[in-house]
Amino acid sequence: IIDESFRINRIFSGILNFARINKMQLEEFSLEPFFDEVLLLFQHHDAFKKSVKIKSLYKGKDIRIKADPEQIKEVCINIMTNAYEAMENGGVLTIDCEKNHSFVTLTISDSGSGIHPEIMTDLFVPFKTTKTNGTGLGMAQAYKIVSQHGGHIDVKSKQGTGTRVQIVLPVTSHG
């Protein structure tokens, strides 16, 4: 009963969070310490596995972005959770970022099982999930946040070899 009440609470919290229109608190921040903090936080997440090796390709790149750091953190944690869950027996999580004159691209890749092509079409649809304990709100919420920042999410996946998620944001994000 207690476990079920926690699950129901998590579902309702997710629904309320998804329905809420959050005002963005834009600030300029550097991506290297941002990703370091996200990875540190993620070590205490339910999905974290020590059997997953982390490749931090963002290290040493002095890339700054103007966005809501808490919302972008939520996006990254939602994507990382899916990545870790796709690597049941361990694997490699790669985090990188690139900047050109108009966009900053945050890339989170995994060496997991990949996403079935039929699931790809509904990836950002709220409440669609293949997970037993999932709410189907993680990627929908990520899409909503990135869209509010004037960006988009690009997902490439091949079954058996993994998934690459790119969060593309304008150099100066706006709402």
C-alpha positions as CSV (number, residue, x, y, z in Angstrom):
1,I,0.0,0.0,0.0
2,I,2.8,2.4,0.9
3,D,4.7,1.7,-2.4
4,E,1.5,2.2,-4.4
5,S,0.8,5.5,-2.6
6,F,4.3,6.7,-3.5
7,R,3.7,5.7,-7.2
8,I,0.3,7.5,-7.3
9,N,1.9,10.6,-5.7
10,R,4.7,10.5,-8.3
11,I,2.1,10.2,-11.1
12,F,0.0,13.1,-9.8
13,S,3.1,15.3,-9.2
14,G,4.2,14.6,-12.8
15,I,0.8,15.5,-14.2
16,L,0.7,18.8,-12.1
17,N,4.2,19.6,-13.1
18,F,3.5,19.0,-16.8
19,A,0.3,21.1,-16.7
20,R,1.9,24.0,-14.9
21,I,3.2,26.8,-17.0
22,N,6.5,27.8,-15.3
23,K,7.9,31.3,-15.7
24,M,11.4,31.0,-17.0
25,Q,14.2,32.4,-14.9
26,L,16.8,33.1,-17.6
27,E,20.4,33.5,-16.5
28,E,23.7,33.1,-18.3
29,F,25.7,30.1,-17.2
30,S,28.7,28.0,-18.2
31,L,27.9,24.4,-19.4
32,E,30.9,22.7,-17.8
33,P,30.0,23.3,-14.2
34,F,26.3,22.9,-15.1
35,F,26.9,19.4,-16.4
36,D,29.2,18.6,-13.5
37,E,26.4,19.5,-11.1
38,V,23.8,17.5,-13.1
39,L,26.0,14.4,-13.0
40,L,26.7,14.9,-9.3
41,L,22.9,15.1,-8.6
42,F,22.2,12.1,-10.8
43,Q,24.5,9.9,-8.7
44,H,21.7,10.1,-6.1
45,H,18.9,9.3,-8.6
46,D,17.0,6.0,-8.5
47,A,18.1,5.2,-12.1
48,F,21.9,5.7,-11.4
49,K,24.1,2.6,-12.0
50,K,27.8,2.4,-11.2
51,S,28.1,0.0,-14.1
52,V,27.6,2.9,-16.6
53,K,30.8,4.7,-17.6
54,I,30.5,8.5,-18.1
55,K,32.4,10.2,-21.0
56,S,32.4,13.9,-20.3
57,L,33.4,15.4,-23.7
58,Y,32.1,18.8,-22.6
59,K,35.2,19.3,-20.3
60,G,37.4,22.2,-21.2
61,K,34.9,23.8,-23.6
62,D,34.1,27.3,-22.5
63,I,30.5,27.4,-23.7
64,R,28.0,29.7,-22.0
65,I,24.2,29.8,-22.6
66,K,21.4,32.0,-21.5
67,A,18.5,29.8,-20.3
68,D,16.6,28.7,-17.2
69,P,19.2,26.4,-15.5
70,E,16.7,24.5,-13.3
71,Q,14.5,23.7,-16.3
72,I,17.4,22.6,-18.5
73,K,18.6,20.5,-15.6
74,E,15.2,18.8,-15.5
75,V,15.5,18.1,-19.3
76,C,18.9,16.6,-18.9
77,I,17.9,14.4,-15.9
78,N,14.8,13.1,-17.8
79,I,17.0,12.2,-20.8
80,M,19.7,10.7,-18.6
81,T,17.1,8.6,-16.7
82,N,16.0,7.1,-20.0
83,A,19.6,6.5,-21.0
84,Y,20.4,4.7,-17.8
85,E,17.3,2.6,-18.0
86,A,18.2,1.6,-21.5
87,M,21.6,0.3,-20.3
88,E,20.4,-2.4,-17.9
89,N,23.8,-4.2,-17.9
90,G,25.9,-1.1,-17.9
91,G,27.3,0.8,-20.8
92,V,28.6,4.3,-21.7
93,L,26.8,7.6,-21.2
94,T,28.4,10.4,-23.3
95,I,27.7,14.1,-22.6
96,D,28.9,16.8,-25.0
97,C,28.1,20.3,-26.1
98,E,28.9,22.4,-29.2
99,K,28.3,26.0,-30.2
100,N,28.0,27.7,-33.5
101,H,27.0,31.3,-34.2
102,S,23.3,30.7,-33.6
103,F,22.8,27.5,-31.6
104,V,24.2,25.6,-28.7
105,T,23.7,21.8,-28.9
106,L,23.7,19.6,-25.8
107,T,24.2,16.0,-26.6
108,I,23.4,13.0,-24.4
109,S,24.2,9.6,-25.9
110,D,24.0,6.1,-24.5
111,S,25.1,2.7,-25.6
112,G,21.9,1.1,-24.5
113,S,19.2,-1.0,-26.3
114,G,18.0,1.8,-28.5
115,I,14.4,2.9,-29.1
116,H,12.0,0.8,-31.3
117,P,11.0,2.8,-34.4
118,E,7.3,2.5,-33.5
119,I,8.0,4.1,-30.1
120,M,10.0,7.0,-31.7
121,T,6.8,8.4,-33.3
122,D,5.2,8.8,-29.9
123,L,8.3,9.8,-27.9
124,F,7.0,13.3,-26.9
125,V,3.4,12.3,-26.5
126,P,2.3,12.8,-22.9
127,F,1.2,9.6,-21.0
128,K,2.6,7.3,-23.6
129,T,5.1,4.9,-22.0
130,T,6.5,1.4,-22.4
131,K,7.8,1.4,-18.8
132,T,6.0,-0.5,-16.1
133,N,6.5,2.3,-13.6
134,G,6.7,5.2,-16.1
135,T,4.2,8.1,-16.4
136,G,5.0,9.0,-20.0
137,L,5.7,12.5,-19.0
138,G,9.5,12.7,-18.9
139,M,10.2,13.3,-22.6
140,A,6.9,15.3,-23.0
141,Q,8.1,17.6,-20.3
142,A,11.6,17.9,-21.8
143,Y,10.0,18.8,-25.2
144,K,7.8,21.4,-23.6
145,I,10.7,23.1,-21.7
146,V,13.1,23.1,-24.7
147,S,10.3,24.5,-26.9
148,Q,9.6,27.3,-24.4
149,H,13.3,28.2,-24.7
150,G,12.9,28.5,-28.5
151,G,14.7,25.2,-29.3
152,H,14.1,21.6,-30.3
153,I,15.1,18.1,-29.5
154,D,16.5,15.7,-32.1
155,V,16.6,12.0,-31.3
156,K,18.5,9.4,-33.3
157,S,18.3,5.8,-32.2
158,K,19.3,2.4,-33.5
159,Q,18.1,-0.7,-31.7
160,G,21.0,-2.6,-30.1
161,T,23.5,0.3,-30.4
162,G,22.0,3.1,-28.4
163,T,20.4,6.6,-28.6
164,R,21.6,10.1,-29.2
165,V,19.5,13.0,-27.9
166,Q,20.5,16.5,-29.0
167,I,19.0,19.5,-27.2
168,V,19.3,22.4,-29.6
169,L,18.9,25.9,-28.1
170,P,19.3,29.3,-29.6
171,V,22.5,31.1,-28.4
172,T,20.3,33.5,-26.5
173,S,17.3,31.5,-25.4
174,H,14.0,33.2,-25.0
175,G,10.4,32.4,-24.0
